[in-house]
Amino acid sequence: MHVPALLAMAAIAGALAAQDAASGPAQVKPAPESDHKSFVIENGTRIPLSMVNSVSTKTSGEGDRVYLETTFPIAVNGKIVIPAGSYVLGTVTASKRPGKVKGRGEFRLRFDSLMLPNGVTRDFRAQVAGLDGRATEDLDKKEGTIRSEGNKSGDARVIAETATTGAAVGGLAGIGQAPGLGAGIGAAAGATAGLIGILVTRGPDAVLAKGTTVEMVLDRQLIYDEADLNFSNVAPRYSSSDGGGPLPSRKTQGATRRFP
């Protein structure tokens, strides 16, 4: 090949290289954004629930089902992920009735799954983190155990009332003879009757009545895709947990144990 031809080819190659350098590095097109969106409800999220059925140490045993529904919507990044009225299924994992002499009624609940109004379901394991402020039961947050209220003051009142009644009856019986002695004997007999009644009667059962509000705390993440959160075809519904709420304190009820 002739020298002039080689020089011409070198000149062309140099010009092309200079043009590429001037244009800068090659531009890489950004990847199109994915339409797939996920919404994550983090571990430790607290979700308020309302009891659909009642649970009591008198009637509920280990393995019995508990039905609840959410009472307040849970949102992630401005989108409602768990609407109010979603269903929660739980299980009674332990139940013990109160003793006749001592001990309180107690049971434990475990929450197993949550179903959105459109039927999308997630399984998990969660426990009770809080109780309705009106409830008289106590919650051991460490164990998740719900215990009935104690009744020591009620027991003392029963003994006092039966002693007073016995004293009055004894005093009447002793009129004209030894009223003081009759009153003393009557009081002792009344107190004994009250004590015997307490010893043969169980204390108050632990109860979560229909309509009681409890708080559930998640032990793991719940992840939903945007397609899982389509509620456009879900018909509006009314709450099925409407009820009287927590039962009144046994200590304030008029039907306290009474014995003749």
C-alpha positions as CSV (number, residue, x, y, z in Angstrom):
1,M,0.0,0.0,0.0
2,H,1.3,3.4,-0.9
3,V,2.4,5.8,1.8
4,P,-0.1,8.5,0.9
5,A,-3.0,6.0,1.3
6,L,-1.7,5.0,4.8
7,L,-1.4,8.7,5.8
8,A,-5.0,9.3,4.6
9,M,-6.4,6.4,6.7
10,A,-4.5,7.5,9.8
11,A,-5.9,11.0,9.4
12,I,-9.5,9.6,9.1
13,A,-9.0,7.5,12.2
14,G,-7.6,10.4,14.2
15,A,-10.6,12.6,13.2
16,L,-13.0,9.9,14.4
17,A,-11.2,9.5,17.7
18,A,-11.3,13.3,18.2
19,Q,-15.0,13.4,17.5
20,D,-15.7,10.6,20.0
21,A,-13.6,12.4,22.7
22,A,-15.5,15.6,22.1
23,S,-18.9,14.0,22.5
24,G,-17.9,12.7,26.0
25,P,-18.6,9.3,27.5
26,A,-21.4,7.1,26.2
27,Q,-24.8,7.9,27.7
28,V,-26.5,5.0,29.5
29,K,-30.3,5.0,29.5
30,P,-31.7,4.6,33.0
31,A,-33.8,1.5,33.6
32,P,-37.5,2.1,33.6
33,E,-39.0,2.3,37.0
34,S,-40.8,-0.8,38.1
35,D,-44.5,-0.6,38.7
36,H,-44.2,-3.1,41.5
37,K,-44.8,-1.4,44.9
38,S,-44.7,-3.0,48.3
39,F,-46.1,-1.7,51.6
40,V,-44.4,-2.9,54.8
41,I,-46.1,-2.8,58.2
42,E,-43.1,-3.0,60.6
43,N,-42.6,-5.4,63.4
44,G,-43.9,-3.9,66.7
45,T,-46.8,-2.0,65.1
46,R,-49.8,-1.8,67.5
47,I,-53.2,-2.4,66.0
48,P,-56.4,-1.8,68.0
49,L,-59.0,-4.6,67.9
50,S,-62.5,-5.1,69.1
51,M,-63.8,-8.4,70.4
52,V,-66.5,-10.0,68.2
53,N,-67.2,-12.8,70.7
54,S,-66.7,-12.9,74.5
55,V,-63.9,-14.9,76.2
56,S,-64.2,-16.0,79.8
57,T,-62.4,-18.5,82.1
58,K,-65.8,-19.9,82.9
59,T,-66.7,-21.0,79.4
60,S,-63.5,-20.8,77.3
61,G,-60.7,-23.4,77.3
62,E,-57.4,-24.0,75.6
63,G,-57.7,-24.1,71.8
64,D,-60.9,-22.1,71.6
65,R,-61.1,-19.6,68.8
66,V,-61.3,-15.8,69.3
67,Y,-62.8,-13.5,66.7
68,L,-61.9,-9.8,66.5
69,E,-61.8,-6.9,64.0
70,T,-59.7,-3.8,63.6
71,T,-61.2,-0.6,64.8
72,F,-58.7,1.9,63.3
73,P,-57.1,2.0,59.8
74,I,-53.3,1.4,59.5
75,A,-51.6,3.4,56.8
76,V,-48.1,3.2,55.2
77,N,-46.7,6.1,53.1
78,G,-50.1,7.7,53.0
79,K,-52.0,4.6,51.8
80,I,-54.4,2.6,54.0
81,V,-53.0,-0.9,54.2
82,I,-55.2,-2.4,56.9
83,P,-58.7,-0.8,56.8
84,A,-60.9,-0.7,59.9
85,G,-63.2,-3.7,59.9
86,S,-60.5,-6.2,58.8
87,Y,-60.7,-9.6,60.6
88,V,-58.3,-11.1,63.1
89,L,-58.4,-14.7,64.2
90,G,-57.0,-15.7,67.6
91,T,-56.7,-18.7,69.9
92,V,-57.0,-19.2,73.7
93,T,-53.6,-20.8,74.5
94,A,-54.3,-21.3,78.3
95,S,-57.2,-20.9,80.6
96,K,-57.5,-21.3,84.4
97,R,-60.5,-20.7,86.6
98,P,-60.1,-18.8,89.9
99,G,-59.7,-20.9,93.0
100,K,-62.2,-21.1,95.9
101,V,-59.7,-19.9,98.5
102,K,-57.1,-18.0,96.5
103,G,-55.9,-17.5,93.0
104,R,-57.4,-15.4,90.2
105,G,-58.9,-16.5,86.9
106,E,-56.5,-16.0,84.0
107,F,-56.1,-16.9,80.3
108,R,-53.7,-16.1,77.4
109,L,-54.6,-15.1,73.8
110,R,-52.5,-15.5,70.7
111,F,-53.4,-13.7,67.4
112,D,-52.8,-16.0,64.4
113,S,-54.0,-14.2,61.2
114,L,-55.4,-11.1,59.7
115,M,-57.8,-11.0,56.7
116,L,-58.4,-7.7,54.8
117,P,-61.9,-6.9,53.7
118,N,-61.1,-8.2,50.2
119,G,-60.0,-11.6,51.5
120,V,-56.2,-11.2,51.4
121,T,-54.8,-13.0,54.4
122,R,-51.5,-12.9,56.3
123,D,-50.5,-15.4,59.0
124,F,-48.4,-14.3,62.0
125,R,-48.0,-14.8,65.7
126,A,-48.9,-11.8,68.0
127,Q,-50.0,-11.2,71.5
128,V,-52.1,-8.7,73.6
129,A,-50.2,-5.5,74.3
130,G,-53.0,-3.5,75.9
131,L,-56.5,-3.7,77.3
132,D,-59.5,-1.3,77.3
133,G,-59.1,1.3,80.0
134,R,-62.6,0.4,81.3
135,A,-61.7,-3.3,81.7
136,T,-61.2,-4.5,85.3
137,E,-58.9,-7.3,84.3
138,D,-55.1,-7.0,84.6
139,L,-52.7,-7.6,81.8
140,D,-49.2,-9.1,82.4
141,K,-47.5,-7.6,79.3
142,K,-44.5,-9.8,79.6
143,E,-46.4,-13.1,79.6
144,G,-49.5,-11.8,77.7
145,T,-51.7,-13.2,80.5
146,I,-55.1,-11.6,81.3
147,R,-56.1,-12.0,85.0
148,S,-59.4,-11.3,86.8
149,E,-59.5,-8.6,89.5
150,G,-58.9,-9.7,93.1
151,N,-61.8,-9.7,95.5
152,K,-60.3,-9.4,98.9
153,S,-62.2,-6.3,99.8
154,G,-65.4,-8.0,98.6
155,D,-64.7,-11.0,100.8
156,A,-64.1,-8.7,103.8
157,R,-67.4,-6.9,103.1
158,V,-69.3,-10.2,103.0
159,I,-67.9,-11.2,106.3
160,A,-68.7,-7.8,107.9
161,E,-72.2,-7.8,106.5
162,T,-73.1,-11.3,107.7
163,A,-71.5,-10.5,111.1
164,T,-73.7,-7.4,111.4
165,T,-76.8,-9.3,110.4
166,G,-75.9,-12.0,112.8
167,A,-75.4,-9.6,115.6
168,A,-78.8,-7.9,115.0
169,V,-80.5,-11.3,115.0
170,G,-78.7,-12.4,118.1
171,G,-79.4,-9.2,119.9
172,L,-83.2,-9.6,119.2
173,A,-83.1,-13.2,120.4
174,G,-81.3,-12.2,123.6
175,I,-83.8,-9.4,124.6
176,G,-84.8,-9.9,128.2
177,Q,-82.0,-12.4,128.9
178,A,-78.5,-11.4,127.8
179,P,-78.7,-9.1,124.7
180,G,-75.0,-8.5,124.7
181,L,-74.2,-12.2,124.7
182,G,-76.8,-12.8,122.1
183,A,-75.4,-10.1,119.8
184,G,-71.9,-11.5,120.3
185,I,-73.0,-15.1,119.5
186,G,-74.9,-13.8,116.5
187,A,-72.0,-11.8,115.1
188,A,-69.7,-14.8,115.4
189,A,-72.2,-17.0,113.8
190,G,-72.7,-14.5,111.0
191,A,-69.0,-14.1,110.4
192,T,-68.5,-17.9,110.3
193,A,-71.3,-18.2,107.8
194,G,-69.8,-15.5,105.6
195,L,-66.4,-17.2,105.8
196,I,-67.8,-20.6,104.9
197,G,-69.6,-19.0,101.9
198,I,-66.4,-17.5,100.7
199,L,-64.5,-20.7,101.0
200,V,-67.0,-22.6,98.9
201,T,-67.4,-19.9,96.2
202,R,-65.0,-19.1,93.4
203,G,-63.6,-15.7,92.9
204,P,-64.5,-13.6,89.8
205,D,-63.7,-15.1,86.4
206,A,-61.5,-13.3,83.9
207,V,-63.7,-11.9,81.1
208,L,-63.2,-10.0,77.9
209,A,-66.7,-9.2,76.8
210,K,-67.9,-8.6,73.3
211,G,-67.1,-5.0,72.3
212,T,-64.0,-4.8,74.5
213,T,-61.0,-3.1,72.9
214,V,-57.6,-4.8,73.0
215,E,-54.3,-3.9,71.4
216,M,-52.3,-6.3,69.3
217,V,-48.6,-5.9,68.7
218,L,-47.1,-7.5,65.6
219,D,-44.1,-9.8,66.0
220,R,-43.0,-9.6,62.3
221,Q,-43.4,-7.5,59.2
222,L,-46.5,-7.7,57.1
223,I,-45.8,-7.0,53.4
224,Y,-48.5,-6.2,50.9
225,D,-48.3,-5.5,47.2
226,E,-50.4,-2.8,45.7
227,A,-52.5,-5.4,44.0
228,D,-53.3,-6.8,47.5
229,L,-54.8,-3.5,48.5
230,N,-57.6,-3.1,45.9
231,F,-60.8,-2.6,47.9
232,S,-62.9,-1.1,45.1
233,N,-65.2,-4.1,44.9
234,V,-65.6,-4.5,48.7
235,A,-69.1,-3.7,49.8
236,P,-69.4,-1.4,52.9
237,R,-70.2,-3.3,56.1
238,Y,-71.1,-2.6,59.7
239,S,-69.1,-3.5,62.7
240,S,-70.1,-6.9,64.1
241,S,-68.3,-6.2,67.4
242,D,-70.8,-3.7,68.8
243,G,-71.6,-4.7,72.3
244,G,-71.6,-3.6,75.9
245,G,-67.8,-3.5,76.2
246,P,-66.0,-4.4,79.4
247,L,-68.1,-5.8,82.2
248,P,-68.5,-3.6,85.3
249,S,-66.2,-4.3,88.2
250,R,-67.4,-7.3,90.3
251,K,-66.5,-5.2,93.4
252,T,-69.2,-2.6,92.6
253,Q,-72.0,-5.0,91.5
254,G,-74.9,-5.4,93.9
255,A,-75.0,-9.1,93.4
256,T,-72.0,-9.7,95.7
257,R,-71.9,-13.0,97.5
258,R,-74.5,-12.9,100.3
259,F,-75.3,-15.7,102.7
260,P,-77.9,-15.9,105.4
